[in-house]
Amino acid sequence: MFWGDKGEKAEQDADVQLAEKACPGLHVTEIWDQGNYDNDLATKIGSGNAPDVFQIDAVKYLKQYVAQGALANLDPYIQRDNLNLSNIYWPACLPEASYQGHVWGLERDCGNQGVLFYNKDMFDAKKVAYPTDNWTYDDLAKAAAALSGNYALPTDSTSRLRFGYALNQDDYRINQYMWDWGGDWLSEDLKTCTMTSQPAQAAFTWFINLAYQQHGAPTATQAAAAGDYVGGFRDQHYAMTFAGPWALDYMVKPSSYTGVSAPTFHWGAVLTPKGPGGSQALVDSSLEVISAKSSNKDAAWWLSRFLTEGPGGALEGEYGIGIPAAMAVANSPSVKNEYGPLYDLFTQALKNGRVMRTVPQYTKFWDTVNTDLTPMWKNQESVAAATAKACQDVAPLLPK
């Protein structure tokens, strides 16, 4: 079972054809879910009808499904095949595959979600120097303010309100903000909410000020009209946005699967800027996991390896779905060809990333944080008040 667009379906179809050819006697039935994948999967697991092999967002759902007893422990297979996972997969993402000292999945992809994409035409129009890999967040703020305002572009002759930066408030981005100021939303042991710490609050304050004082990013009301951080960048409403390798086919690369045509503007990408606490962005991976109730665990294990460190992993990279998590696979010529001049940037970015700290009830945790911080993002409540409420409300969801 897997999610994704038509490109993902085409890639998975090719995976299955290769797998069945490589392993005579293997038969794979695909379940392609374009709807509400996470809810549909949870329903199948709850009814005892989970697929043998299925894909999950590692950082968000691994702990939850382990706690439910839904996943097979892969330690015996790893030991039997004498695998050293640290020599196979990117170190930055590898912690996502483990919980409570055991391995529960094999990593399919690994991507830094904090690469800074920028519109060169907007920078040229405002005579602002392009971002570099040595930028700080102060550099970003100054450029964002200079790039905001009403103006036309060579490929968009209508003078319209544009912004320097797309203020994204999802869980990936707020972690990046806090990390780069030296903070986090949870303590290392996951038992304490730390969004009320000085570094975390300084990060939130900086980005609130960027929108409401420096006007380098849209306010909540303006963002509703300008679009999200992907579509708004594509439509030249934003000069800069953070995203991962997956976003290429949705923002700046022609794709018959997503319906995106070649952009009319020139663009570039650089590493995450540096803040007072350093330069880190969130890395995330999807896992191939095996149902604890599968009666085909040996075949499921073989298929999981095929889809990650085998030819299936290479196909994922060739289709632009993500950077393969297996380092040797990611280094293959076909993957390098797919990502072209951005390949080195994306792989270098993995060395500066880290994974989120999450709890088993992640969905409830994030929904609570998101709800409580919304008034702050709208500048209707102070950073101190919003983070205090968030920490208070998530306390029952944290480990004791």
C-alpha beads as a LAMMPS data file, in Angstrom:
LAMMPS data file: protein, C-alpha beads

400 atoms
399 bonds

1 atom types
1 bond types

-500.0 500.0 xlo xhi
-500.0 500.0 ylo yhi
-500.0 500.0 zlo zhi

Masses

1 110.0

Atoms # bond

1 1 1 0.000 0.000 0.000
2 1 1 1.338 3.421 -0.928
3 1 1 0.301 7.048 -1.454
4 1 1 1.243 9.589 -4.092
5 1 1 0.447 11.151 -7.443
6 1 1 0.396 9.511 -10.872
7 1 1 4.180 9.598 -10.972
8 1 1 4.326 7.565 -7.773
9 1 1 1.852 5.071 -9.266
10 1 1 3.931 4.698 -12.418
11 1 1 7.074 4.181 -10.365
12 1 1 5.410 1.595 -8.110
13 1 1 4.030 -0.248 -11.155
14 1 1 7.565 -0.464 -12.527
15 1 1 8.821 -1.605 -9.105
16 1 1 6.348 -4.477 -9.001
17 1 1 7.170 -5.624 -12.526
18 1 1 10.881 -5.686 -11.692
19 1 1 10.304 -7.378 -8.341
20 1 1 8.142 -10.162 -9.735
21 1 1 10.689 -10.768 -12.494
22 1 1 13.585 -10.836 -10.019
23 1 1 11.790 -13.168 -7.597
24 1 1 9.922 -15.938 -9.460
25 1 1 6.782 -16.964 -7.603
26 1 1 6.307 -13.557 -5.985
27 1 1 2.965 -11.884 -6.661
28 1 1 2.302 -8.332 -5.479
29 1 1 -1.129 -6.720 -5.338
30 1 1 -0.855 -2.929 -5.244
31 1 1 -3.114 -0.677 -3.170
32 1 1 -2.706 2.888 -4.439
33 1 1 -4.442 5.331 -2.112
34 1 1 -4.848 8.868 -3.406
35 1 1 -7.482 9.745 -0.817
36 1 1 -6.942 10.098 2.904
37 1 1 -4.064 7.656 3.082
38 1 1 -3.309 7.889 6.795
39 1 1 -6.938 7.407 7.845
40 1 1 -7.501 4.631 5.312
41 1 1 -4.401 2.807 6.501
42 1 1 -5.403 3.219 10.143
43 1 1 -8.804 1.715 9.315
44 1 1 -7.197 -1.307 7.664
45 1 1 -4.865 -1.816 10.612
46 1 1 -7.706 -1.439 13.100
47 1 1 -9.831 -4.011 11.273
48 1 1 -6.980 -6.523 11.137
49 1 1 -6.721 -6.132 7.365
50 1 1 -3.372 -4.357 7.038
51 1 1 -1.344 -4.904 3.844
52 1 1 1.758 -7.099 4.152
53 1 1 3.988 -4.158 3.219
54 1 1 2.956 -0.536 3.503
55 1 1 4.445 2.919 3.435
56 1 1 4.345 5.306 6.405
57 1 1 5.660 8.767 7.181
58 1 1 8.387 7.661 9.543
59 1 1 8.637 10.527 11.973
60 1 1 4.875 10.888 12.404
61 1 1 3.525 7.354 12.585
62 1 1 6.223 4.820 13.464
63 1 1 5.901 5.214 17.231
64 1 1 2.119 5.159 17.069
65 1 1 1.980 1.891 15.137
66 1 1 4.652 0.267 17.275
67 1 1 2.619 1.165 20.369
68 1 1 -0.416 -0.459 18.735
69 1 1 1.512 -3.653 17.987
70 1 1 0.847 -3.190 14.272
71 1 1 4.404 -3.589 12.960
72 1 1 6.761 -6.542 12.672
73 1 1 10.099 -6.210 14.468
74 1 1 12.757 -6.397 11.758
75 1 1 15.718 -7.150 14.045
76 1 1 15.700 -10.919 13.316
77 1 1 15.829 -10.321 9.561
78 1 1 18.572 -7.718 9.857
79 1 1 20.645 -10.091 11.965
80 1 1 19.963 -13.040 9.661
81 1 1 21.099 -11.073 6.595
82 1 1 23.993 -9.502 8.514
83 1 1 23.005 -5.961 7.537
84 1 1 24.744 -2.887 8.901
85 1 1 22.070 -0.247 8.342
86 1 1 24.417 2.612 9.209
87 1 1 26.492 1.665 6.168
88 1 1 23.454 1.481 3.909
89 1 1 21.227 4.485 4.723
90 1 1 21.847 8.200 5.175
91 1 1 22.811 8.777 8.839
92 1 1 20.572 11.845 9.197
93 1 1 17.366 9.871 8.540
94 1 1 18.347 6.509 10.009
95 1 1 17.023 7.231 13.544
96 1 1 13.500 7.390 12.097
97 1 1 13.522 3.638 11.448
98 1 1 14.053 2.694 15.114
99 1 1 12.077 2.932 18.326
100 1 1 12.688 1.494 21.777
101 1 1 15.924 -0.102 20.601
102 1 1 14.436 -2.027 17.663
103 1 1 14.190 -1.484 13.909
104 1 1 10.662 -1.441 12.494
105 1 1 11.098 -0.330 8.903
106 1 1 13.506 0.229 6.025
107 1 1 13.926 3.752 4.703
108 1 1 12.670 4.413 1.221
109 1 1 13.728 8.042 0.819
110 1 1 15.508 10.737 2.782
111 1 1 15.089 14.434 2.103
112 1 1 16.041 17.714 3.743
113 1 1 12.831 19.753 3.793
114 1 1 14.618 23.078 4.346
115 1 1 16.327 23.836 1.050
116 1 1 15.790 27.517 0.170
117 1 1 14.360 27.981 -3.343
118 1 1 14.380 31.484 -4.829
119 1 1 13.027 33.322 -7.874
120 1 1 15.926 35.000 -9.689
121 1 1 13.628 37.262 -11.695
122 1 1 12.178 38.805 -8.537
123 1 1 15.663 39.353 -7.121
124 1 1 16.752 40.967 -10.386
125 1 1 13.676 43.211 -10.501
126 1 1 14.478 44.579 -7.044
127 1 1 18.257 44.557 -7.582
128 1 1 18.811 42.258 -4.589
129 1 1 21.787 39.876 -4.517
130 1 1 20.923 36.189 -4.807
131 1 1 21.032 33.976 -1.698
132 1 1 24.163 31.941 -1.015
133 1 1 24.972 28.860 1.040
134 1 1 26.494 31.222 3.616
135 1 1 23.375 33.279 4.227
136 1 1 22.070 33.997 7.710
137 1 1 18.431 34.534 8.654
138 1 1 19.249 38.229 8.982
139 1 1 20.269 38.165 5.319
140 1 1 16.979 36.452 4.515
141 1 1 14.972 39.060 6.430
142 1 1 16.662 42.026 4.760
143 1 1 16.194 40.513 1.316
144 1 1 12.588 39.505 2.049
145 1 1 11.684 43.060 3.062
146 1 1 13.332 44.491 -0.055
147 1 1 11.547 41.966 -2.286
148 1 1 8.063 42.702 -0.948
149 1 1 5.751 45.206 -2.590
150 1 1 3.750 45.868 -5.738
151 1 1 5.750 45.336 -8.913
152 1 1 5.765 43.639 -12.308
153 1 1 8.157 41.027 -13.689
154 1 1 9.471 40.248 -17.185
155 1 1 7.142 37.232 -17.453
156 1 1 4.292 38.768 -15.435
157 1 1 3.609 42.309 -16.629
158 1 1 0.843 42.933 -14.103
159 1 1 1.977 44.914 -11.090
160 1 1 0.803 42.870 -8.126
161 1 1 1.597 42.472 -4.434
162 1 1 4.506 40.083 -3.977
163 1 1 6.405 38.967 -0.888
164 1 1 9.999 38.111 -0.200
165 1 1 9.276 34.957 1.754
166 1 1 6.401 32.478 2.040
167 1 1 5.740 32.193 5.764
168 1 1 5.065 28.480 6.210
169 1 1 3.779 27.371 9.627
170 1 1 3.661 23.585 9.306
171 1 1 5.374 21.245 11.755
172 1 1 8.502 20.897 9.611
173 1 1 9.069 24.614 9.404
174 1 1 8.461 25.551 13.024
175 1 1 10.981 22.898 14.049
176 1 1 13.504 24.448 11.683
177 1 1 12.848 27.892 13.108
178 1 1 13.356 26.709 16.683
179 1 1 16.430 24.597 15.948
180 1 1 18.212 27.434 14.194
181 1 1 17.684 29.624 17.241
182 1 1 18.875 26.828 19.560
183 1 1 15.436 25.629 20.708
184 1 1 13.013 22.752 20.166
185 1 1 9.406 21.888 20.932
186 1 1 10.258 18.906 23.156
187 1 1 13.092 17.930 25.448
188 1 1 15.334 15.081 24.329
189 1 1 13.521 12.592 26.597
190 1 1 10.171 13.824 25.162
191 1 1 8.780 14.438 28.651
192 1 1 8.819 18.244 28.616
193 1 1 7.414 20.811 26.202
194 1 1 10.145 23.392 25.569
195 1 1 8.389 25.882 23.276
196 1 1 8.334 28.344 26.173
197 1 1 12.149 28.453 26.253
198 1 1 13.900 31.684 25.336
199 1 1 15.438 30.320 22.084
200 1 1 12.126 28.891 20.860
201 1 1 10.259 32.107 21.629
202 1 1 12.982 34.173 19.974
203 1 1 12.551 32.116 16.793
204 1 1 8.780 32.590 16.744
205 1 1 9.130 36.308 17.483
206 1 1 11.600 36.768 14.640
207 1 1 9.230 35.275 12.094
208 1 1 6.182 37.103 13.450
209 1 1 8.125 40.351 13.128
210 1 1 9.135 39.452 9.576
211 1 1 5.465 39.378 8.568
212 1 1 3.909 42.086 10.715
213 1 1 6.716 44.632 11.217
214 1 1 9.218 44.211 8.389
215 1 1 6.541 43.126 5.888
216 1 1 8.901 40.624 4.286
217 1 1 6.289 37.853 4.446
218 1 1 2.495 37.874 4.219
219 1 1 0.225 38.295 7.191
220 1 1 -2.278 35.504 7.757
221 1 1 -4.877 37.410 5.743
222 1 1 -2.489 38.170 2.898
223 1 1 -1.261 34.559 2.760
224 1 1 -4.808 33.331 2.130
225 1 1 -4.822 35.320 -1.120
226 1 1 -1.202 34.704 -2.137
227 1 1 -1.311 30.916 -1.876
228 1 1 0.729 28.322 -0.032
229 1 1 4.492 28.024 -0.051
230 1 1 4.487 25.764 -3.142
231 1 1 1.738 27.190 -5.362
232 1 1 2.460 30.762 -4.319
233 1 1 6.112 30.373 -5.270
234 1 1 5.119 28.832 -8.568
235 1 1 2.789 31.773 -9.266
236 1 1 5.564 34.281 -8.421
237 1 1 3.812 35.621 -5.354
238 1 1 6.851 34.695 -3.249
239 1 1 10.529 35.237 -3.980
240 1 1 11.725 32.574 -1.507
241 1 1 10.355 29.400 0.002
242 1 1 11.661 26.363 1.867
243 1 1 10.908 22.897 0.484
244 1 1 12.365 19.442 -0.117
245 1 1 13.386 17.510 -3.261
246 1 1 9.812 16.248 -3.738
247 1 1 8.679 19.808 -4.505
248 1 1 10.553 20.041 -7.800
249 1 1 7.750 18.383 -9.763
250 1 1 5.214 20.730 -8.160
251 1 1 7.093 24.037 -8.392
252 1 1 9.804 24.324 -10.980
253 1 1 10.124 21.195 -13.089
254 1 1 7.832 20.147 -15.948
255 1 1 6.015 16.921 -15.096
256 1 1 3.319 15.068 -16.984
257 1 1 2.340 13.371 -13.713
258 1 1 1.634 16.526 -11.704
259 1 1 0.519 18.649 -14.644
260 1 1 3.218 21.251 -13.973
261 1 1 4.753 22.914 -17.019
262 1 1 8.157 24.528 -17.286
263 1 1 8.296 27.713 -15.197
264 1 1 8.402 31.049 -16.965
265 1 1 10.917 32.425 -14.478
266 1 1 14.523 31.669 -13.577
267 1 1 15.177 30.108 -10.193
268 1 1 17.855 28.690 -7.928
269 1 1 18.291 26.919 -4.590
270 1 1 20.735 27.087 -1.672
271 1 1 21.258 25.498 1.721
272 1 1 19.336 26.472 4.854
273 1 1 20.457 29.857 6.292
274 1 1 22.233 30.059 9.623
275 1 1 20.548 31.342 12.755
276 1 1 21.868 32.169 16.246
277 1 1 21.792 28.475 17.119
278 1 1 23.168 27.053 13.891
279 1 1 21.938 25.865 10.518
280 1 1 19.683 22.826 10.548
281 1 1 16.569 21.794 8.699
282 1 1 14.279 18.871 9.190
283 1 1 15.018 15.663 7.331
284 1 1 12.213 13.207 6.824
285 1 1 11.797 9.803 5.261
286 1 1 9.093 7.347 4.375
287 1 1 9.465 3.765 5.569
288 1 1 8.532 0.433 4.101
289 1 1 7.147 -1.520 7.068
290 1 1 5.702 -5.011 7.479
291 1 1 2.432 -5.822 9.185
292 1 1 2.775 -7.761 12.431
293 1 1 -0.128 -9.920 11.214
294 1 1 1.344 -10.688 7.799
295 1 1 1.492 -14.386 6.902
296 1 1 4.057 -13.559 4.205
297 1 1 6.788 -11.934 6.264
298 1 1 9.715 -13.487 4.394
299 1 1 8.380 -12.281 1.046
300 1 1 7.493 -8.912 2.594
301 1 1 11.043 -8.547 3.906
302 1 1 12.500 -9.347 0.485
303 1 1 10.186 -6.812 -1.152
304 1 1 11.036 -4.152 1.445
305 1 1 14.729 -4.524 0.691
306 1 1 14.040 -4.456 -3.049
307 1 1 12.060 -1.213 -2.703
308 1 1 14.687 0.542 -0.594
309 1 1 18.262 -0.629 -1.131
310 1 1 17.519 -2.484 -4.380
311 1 1 16.400 -1.566 -7.917
312 1 1 13.095 -0.231 -6.583
313 1 1 14.953 2.466 -4.685
314 1 1 16.728 3.535 -7.853
315 1 1 13.406 3.833 -9.673
316 1 1 12.119 6.144 -6.959
317 1 1 15.031 8.482 -7.599
318 1 1 14.644 8.241 -11.377
319 1 1 11.002 9.311 -11.120
320 1 1 11.883 12.280 -8.899
321 1 1 9.791 11.025 -5.975
322 1 1 12.623 11.632 -3.506
323 1 1 16.308 11.088 -2.800
324 1 1 16.744 7.330 -2.195
325 1 1 17.579 6.652 1.448
326 1 1 20.165 4.020 0.543
327 1 1 23.355 5.962 -0.101
328 1 1 24.690 3.652 -2.820
329 1 1 21.357 3.793 -4.652
330 1 1 21.241 7.589 -4.355
331 1 1 24.702 7.704 -5.916
332 1 1 23.612 5.843 -9.062
333 1 1 23.917 7.656 -12.425
334 1 1 20.173 7.486 -13.115
335 1 1 19.346 9.294 -9.861
336 1 1 22.043 11.895 -10.429
337 1 1 20.660 12.477 -13.908
338 1 1 17.130 13.045 -12.553
339 1 1 18.205 15.740 -10.089
340 1 1 20.912 17.208 -12.299
341 1 1 22.710 20.281 -10.918
342 1 1 20.662 20.083 -7.703
343 1 1 21.881 16.599 -6.820
344 1 1 24.951 17.814 -4.920
345 1 1 22.883 20.431 -3.079
346 1 1 20.235 17.923 -1.975
347 1 1 22.755 15.347 -0.772
348 1 1 24.891 17.978 0.962
349 1 1 21.745 19.279 2.668
350 1 1 21.187 15.852 4.228
351 1 1 24.365 16.299 6.245
352 1 1 22.930 19.420 7.928
353 1 1 19.552 17.968 8.835
354 1 1 17.974 16.187 11.780
355 1 1 14.712 14.425 12.550
356 1 1 11.842 15.751 14.653
357 1 1 11.268 14.740 18.248
358 1 1 7.864 13.085 18.285
359 1 1 5.560 11.225 20.643
360 1 1 3.397 8.159 19.870
361 1 1 0.231 10.272 19.748
362 1 1 1.812 12.537 17.180
363 1 1 -1.346 13.470 15.292
364 1 1 -3.064 14.696 18.464
365 1 1 0.140 16.419 19.551
366 1 1 0.562 18.358 16.306
367 1 1 -3.140 19.212 15.992
368 1 1 -2.993 20.700 19.496
369 1 1 0.180 22.691 18.819
370 1 1 -1.140 23.943 15.494
371 1 1 -4.441 25.064 17.011
372 1 1 -2.817 26.827 19.947
373 1 1 -0.212 28.648 17.837
374 1 1 -2.685 29.849 15.194
375 1 1 -3.622 33.054 17.094
376 1 1 0.104 33.805 17.387
377 1 1 0.623 33.458 13.631
378 1 1 -2.327 35.816 13.141
379 1 1 -0.672 38.294 15.532
380 1 1 -3.736 38.092 17.773
381 1 1 -1.899 36.607 20.747
382 1 1 1.603 37.018 22.128
383 1 1 4.290 34.418 21.561
384 1 1 4.543 33.866 25.311
385 1 1 0.800 33.276 25.728
386 1 1 0.464 30.996 22.690
387 1 1 3.437 28.800 23.532
388 1 1 2.394 28.575 27.194
389 1 1 -1.046 27.341 26.162
390 1 1 0.442 24.868 23.698
391 1 1 2.778 23.421 26.324
392 1 1 -0.064 23.159 28.815
393 1 1 -2.372 21.415 26.351
394 1 1 0.147 18.858 25.065
395 1 1 1.344 17.834 28.533
396 1 1 -1.141 14.892 28.772
397 1 1 0.235 13.503 25.470
398 1 1 3.859 13.322 26.608
399 1 1 5.534 10.222 28.092
400 1 1 5.553 10.045 31.897

Bonds

1 1 1 2
2 1 2 3
3 1 3 4
4 1 4 5
5 1 5 6
6 1 6 7
7 1 7 8
8 1 8 9
9 1 9 10
10 1 10 11
11 1 11 12
12 1 12 13
13 1 13 14
14 1 14 15
15 1 15 16
16 1 16 17
17 1 17 18
18 1 18 19
19 1 19 20
20 1 20 21
21 1 21 22
22 1 22 23
23 1 23 24
24 1 24 25
25 1 25 26
26 1 26 27
27 1 27 28
28 1 28 29
29 1 29 30
30 1 30 31
31 1 31 32
32 1 32 33
33 1 33 34
34 1 34 35
35 1 35 36
36 1 36 37
37 1 37 38
38 1 38 39
39 1 39 40
40 1 40 41
41 1 41 42
42 1 42 43
43 1 43 44
44 1 44 45
45 1 45 46
46 1 46 47
47 1 47 48
48 1 48 49
49 1 49 50
50 1 50 51
51 1 51 52
52 1 52 53
53 1 53 54
54 1 54 55
55 1 55 56
56 1 56 57
57 1 57 58
58 1 58 59
59 1 59 60
60 1 60 61
61 1 61 62
62 1 62 63
63 1 63 64
64 1 64 65
65 1 65 66
66 1 66 67
67 1 67 68
68 1 68 69
69 1 69 70
70 1 70 71
71 1 71 72
72 1 72 73
73 1 73 74
74 1 74 75
75 1 75 76
76 1 76 77
77 1 77 78
78 1 78 79
79 1 79 80
80 1 80 81
81 1 81 82
82 1 82 83
83 1 83 84
84 1 84 85
85 1 85 86
86 1 86 87
87 1 87 88
88 1 88 89
89 1 89 90
90 1 90 91
91 1 91 92
92 1 92 93
93 1 93 94
94 1 94 95
95 1 95 96
96 1 96 97
97 1 97 98
98 1 98 99
99 1 99 100
100 1 100 101
101 1 101 102
102 1 102 103
103 1 103 104
104 1 104 105
105 1 105 106
106 1 106 107
107 1 107 108
108 1 108 109
109 1 109 110
110 1 110 111
111 1 111 112
112 1 112 113
113 1 113 114
114 1 114 115
115 1 115 116
116 1 116 117
117 1 117 118
118 1 118 119
119 1 119 120
120 1 120 121
121 1 121 122
122 1 122 123
123 1 123 124
124 1 124 125
125 1 125 126
126 1 126 127
127 1 127 128
128 1 128 129
129 1 129 130
130 1 130 131
131 1 131 132
132 1 132 133
133 1 133 134
134 1 134 135
135 1 135 136
136 1 136 137
137 1 137 138
138 1 138 139
139 1 139 140
140 1 140 141
141 1 141 142
142 1 142 143
143 1 143 144
144 1 144 145
145 1 145 146
146 1 146 147
147 1 147 148
148 1 148 149
149 1 149 150
150 1 150 151
151 1 151 152
152 1 152 153
153 1 153 154
154 1 154 155
155 1 155 156
156 1 156 157
157 1 157 158
158 1 158 159
159 1 159 160
160 1 160 161
161 1 161 162
162 1 162 163
163 1 163 164
164 1 164 165
165 1 165 166
166 1 166 167
167 1 167 168
168 1 168 169
169 1 169 170
170 1 170 171
171 1 171 172
172 1 172 173
173 1 173 174
174 1 174 175
175 1 175 176
176 1 176 177
177 1 177 178
178 1 178 179
179 1 179 180
180 1 180 181
181 1 181 182
182 1 182 183
183 1 183 184
184 1 184 185
185 1 185 186
186 1 186 187
187 1 187 188
188 1 188 189
189 1 189 190
190 1 190 191
191 1 191 192
192 1 192 193
193 1 193 194
194 1 194 195
195 1 195 196
196 1 196 197
197 1 197 198
198 1 198 199
199 1 199 200
200 1 200 201
201 1 201 202
202 1 202 203
203 1 203 204
204 1 204 205
205 1 205 206
206 1 206 207
207 1 207 208
208 1 208 209
209 1 209 210
210 1 210 211
211 1 211 212
212 1 212 213
213 1 213 214
214 1 214 215
215 1 215 216
216 1 216 217
217 1 217 218
218 1 218 219
219 1 219 220
220 1 220 221
221 1 221 222
222 1 222 223
223 1 223 224
224 1 224 225
225 1 225 226
226 1 226 227
227 1 227 228
228 1 228 229
229 1 229 230
230 1 230 231
231 1 231 232
232 1 232 233
233 1 233 234
234 1 234 235
235 1 235 236
236 1 236 237
237 1 237 238
238 1 238 239
239 1 239 240
240 1 240 241
241 1 241 242
242 1 242 243
243 1 243 244
244 1 244 245
245 1 245 246
246 1 246 247
247 1 247 248
248 1 248 249
249 1 249 250
250 1 250 251
251 1 251 252
252 1 252 253
253 1 253 254
254 1 254 255
255 1 255 256
256 1 256 257
257 1 257 258
258 1 258 259
259 1 259 260
260 1 260 261
261 1 261 262
262 1 262 263
263 1 263 264
264 1 264 265
265 1 265 266
266 1 266 267
267 1 267 268
268 1 268 269
269 1 269 270
270 1 270 271
271 1 271 272
272 1 272 273
273 1 273 274
274 1 274 275
275 1 275 276
276 1 276 277
277 1 277 278
278 1 278 279
279 1 279 280
280 1 280 281
281 1 281 282
282 1 282 283
283 1 283 284
284 1 284 285
285 1 285 286
286 1 286 287
287 1 287 288
288 1 288 289
289 1 289 290
290 1 290 291
291 1 291 292
292 1 292 293
293 1 293 294
294 1 294 295
295 1 295 296
296 1 296 297
297 1 297 298
298 1 298 299
299 1 299 300
300 1 300 301
301 1 301 302
302 1 302 303
303 1 303 304
304 1 304 305
305 1 305 306
306 1 306 307
307 1 307 308
308 1 308 309
309 1 309 310
310 1 310 311
311 1 311 312
312 1 312 313
313 1 313 314
314 1 314 315
315 1 315 316
316 1 316 317
317 1 317 318
318 1 318 319
319 1 319 320
320 1 320 321
321 1 321 322
322 1 322 323
323 1 323 324
324 1 324 325
325 1 325 326
326 1 326 327
327 1 327 328
328 1 328 329
329 1 329 330
330 1 330 331
331 1 331 332
332 1 332 333
333 1 333 334
334 1 334 335
335 1 335 336
336 1 336 337
337 1 337 338
338 1 338 339
339 1 339 340
340 1 340 341
341 1 341 342
342 1 342 343
343 1 343 344
344 1 344 345
345 1 345 346
346 1 346 347
347 1 347 348
348 1 348 349
349 1 349 350
350 1 350 351
351 1 351 352
352 1 352 353
353 1 353 354
354 1 354 355
355 1 355 356
356 1 356 357
357 1 357 358
358 1 358 359
359 1 359 360
360 1 360 361
361 1 361 362
362 1 362 363
363 1 363 364
364 1 364 365
365 1 365 366
366 1 366 367
367 1 367 368
368 1 368 369
369 1 369 370
370 1 370 371
371 1 371 372
372 1 372 373
373 1 373 374
374 1 374 375
375 1 375 376
376 1 376 377
377 1 377 378
378 1 378 379
379 1 379 380
380 1 380 381
381 1 381 382
382 1 382 383
383 1 383 384
384 1 384 385
385 1 385 386
386 1 386 387
387 1 387 388
388 1 388 389
389 1 389 390
390 1 390 391
391 1 391 392
392 1 392 393
393 1 393 394
394 1 394 395
395 1 395 396
396 1 396 397
397 1 397 398
398 1 398 399
399 1 399 400
